[in-house]
Amino acid sequence: MILIESKRLVVRQFKPEDWRDLHEYLSQESVLEYEPGTVSNEEECKSIAKERSKDNLFLAVCLKDTNKMIGHIYFSQKEPREFLTWMIGYIFNPSYYGQGYATEACRRILKYGFEELGAHRVIALCNPENIASWRLLERLSMRREGIFMKEVFFKTTGNGQPVWQDTYQYAILKEEL
Ligand SMILES: CC(C)(COP(=O)(O)OP(=O)(O)OC[C@H]1O[C@@H](n2cnc3c(N)ncnc32)[C@H](O)[C@@H]1OP(=O)(O)O)[C@@H](O)C(=O)NCCC(=O)NCCS
């Protein structure tokens, strides 16, 4: 059972009962603007929270003071495992933006990855239009390593054509933390 603390936060494994807090932000279209998929209803959030409780791929970020879950982090080792590279991703509840919670949680997870899991490199991907996301990555001292042009699509046009989007790749090495 993972339980990691920072000054204001606890980052821990998901619990099925997190579905309510999860629904508070996964039901908002603006939160998913740069993510694959669409908004989730209550039933879908119950099933997501239950599924995520089974492993540590997604971690719940909670306020220490109130136990409120305010967002989550995806932190997963990439293949081949011998390259010791992890990927980080994050989604937070807009009611808690602008207070440095995402920075604090991700910074703590990077430290956990490098110091406890033995990571050598951590990468993150984001849409260049998602300014809040790449600003967060830069606050974490991650380096912009490149831009992949029209690499992915999460949406299609009315006649089924892909809406291609570019991707920034950011990374940080253990010695850069
Ligand atoms: C990406 C995302 C997590 C960033 O959220 P955020 O609120 O900007 O990030 P933080 O919680 O770290 O807060 C940083 C802001 O709080 C301010 N802040 C206040 N107190 C702070 C503190 N103690 N420490 C750091 N920053 C602090 C910073 O100045 C910054 O404000 P600014 O953007 O006006 O400069 C959020 O926009 C999100 O969840 N988006 C939807 C999902 C998404 O797109 N995910 C990424 C897909 S690639």
PDBQT file of the ligand as one rigid body, heavy atoms in Angstrom, charges set to zero:
ROOT
HETATM    1  C1  LIG A 201      -2.145  20.525 -15.345  1.00  0.00    +0.000 C 
HETATM    2  C2  LIG A 201      -2.747  20.978 -14.013  1.00  0.00    +0.000 C 
HETATM    3  C3  LIG A 201      -2.620  19.870 -12.983  1.00  0.00    +0.000 C 
HETATM    4  C4  LIG A 201      -2.006  22.230 -13.530  1.00  0.00    +0.000 C 
HETATM    5  O1  LIG A 201      -2.666  22.763 -12.415  1.00  0.00    +0.000 OA
HETATM    6  P1  LIG A 201      -2.126  24.095 -11.697  1.00  0.00    +0.000 P 
HETATM    7  O2  LIG A 201      -3.113  24.486 -10.700  1.00  0.00    +0.000 OA
HETATM    8  O3  LIG A 201      -1.716  25.081 -12.743  1.00  0.00    +0.000 OA
HETATM    9  O4  LIG A 201      -0.768  23.586 -11.009  1.00  0.00    +0.000 OA
HETATM   10  P2  LIG A 201      -0.355  23.710  -9.488  1.00  0.00    +0.000 P 
HETATM   11  O5  LIG A 201      -1.360  23.034  -8.624  1.00  0.00    +0.000 OA
HETATM   12  O6  LIG A 201       1.027  23.239  -9.375  1.00  0.00    +0.000 OA
HETATM   13  O7  LIG A 201      -0.442  25.255  -9.202  1.00  0.00    +0.000 OA
HETATM   14  C5  LIG A 201       0.483  26.154  -9.822  1.00  0.00    +0.000 C 
HETATM   15  C6  LIG A 201      -0.037  27.544  -9.728  1.00  0.00    +0.000 C 
HETATM   16  O8  LIG A 201      -0.261  27.856  -8.358  1.00  0.00    +0.000 OA
HETATM   17  C7  LIG A 201       0.593  28.944  -7.955  1.00  0.00    +0.000 C 
HETATM   18  N1  LIG A 201       1.016  28.602  -6.588  1.00  0.00    +0.000 N 
HETATM   19  C8  LIG A 201       0.431  29.087  -5.473  1.00  0.00    +0.000 A 
HETATM   20  N2  LIG A 201       0.999  28.551  -4.397  1.00  0.00    +0.000 NA
HETATM   21  C9  LIG A 201       1.981  27.722  -4.835  1.00  0.00    +0.000 A 
HETATM   22  C10 LIG A 201       2.928  26.897  -4.172  1.00  0.00    +0.000 A 
HETATM   23  N3  LIG A 201       2.959  26.795  -2.827  1.00  0.00    +0.000 N 
HETATM   24  N4  LIG A 201       3.787  26.160  -4.921  1.00  0.00    +0.000 NA
HETATM   25  C11 LIG A 201       3.765  26.237  -6.282  1.00  0.00    +0.000 A 
HETATM   26  N5  LIG A 201       2.876  27.027  -6.950  1.00  0.00    +0.000 NA
HETATM   27  C12 LIG A 201       1.995  27.758  -6.234  1.00  0.00    +0.000 A 
HETATM   28  C13 LIG A 201       1.688  28.984  -8.994  1.00  0.00    +0.000 C 
HETATM   29  O9  LIG A 201       2.231  30.270  -9.116  1.00  0.00    +0.000 OA
HETATM   30  C14 LIG A 201       0.922  28.576 -10.234  1.00  0.00    +0.000 C 
HETATM   31  O10 LIG A 201       0.136  29.660 -10.673  1.00  0.00    +0.000 OA
HETATM   32  P3  LIG A 201       0.278  30.243 -12.176  1.00  0.00    +0.000 P 
HETATM   33  O11 LIG A 201      -0.130  29.135 -13.098  1.00  0.00    +0.000 OA
HETATM   34  O12 LIG A 201      -0.661  31.387 -12.174  1.00  0.00    +0.000 OA
HETATM   35  O13 LIG A 201       1.712  30.601 -12.333  1.00  0.00    +0.000 OA
HETATM   36  C15 LIG A 201      -4.252  21.335 -14.217  1.00  0.00    +0.000 C 
HETATM   37  O14 LIG A 201      -4.362  22.382 -15.121  1.00  0.00    +0.000 OA
HETATM   38  C16 LIG A 201      -5.111  20.163 -14.693  1.00  0.00    +0.000 C 
HETATM   39  O15 LIG A 201      -5.426  19.243 -13.946  1.00  0.00    +0.000 OA
HETATM   40  N6  LIG A 201      -5.553  20.220 -15.986  1.00  0.00    +0.000 N 
HETATM   41  C17 LIG A 201      -6.491  19.258 -16.521  1.00  0.00    +0.000 C 
HETATM   42  C18 LIG A 201      -5.861  17.907 -16.791  1.00  0.00    +0.000 C 
HETATM   43  C19 LIG A 201      -4.692  17.980 -17.737  1.00  0.00    +0.000 C 
HETATM   44  O16 LIG A 201      -4.721  18.693 -18.730  1.00  0.00    +0.000 OA
HETATM   45  N7  LIG A 201      -3.661  17.213 -17.409  1.00  0.00    +0.000 N 
HETATM   46  C20 LIG A 201      -2.440  17.187 -18.176  1.00  0.00    +0.000 C 
HETATM   47  C21 LIG A 201      -2.528  16.362 -19.376  1.00  0.00    +0.000 C 
HETATM   48  S1  LIG A 201      -0.949  16.348 -20.231  1.00  0.00    +0.000 SA
ENDROOT
TORSDOF 0
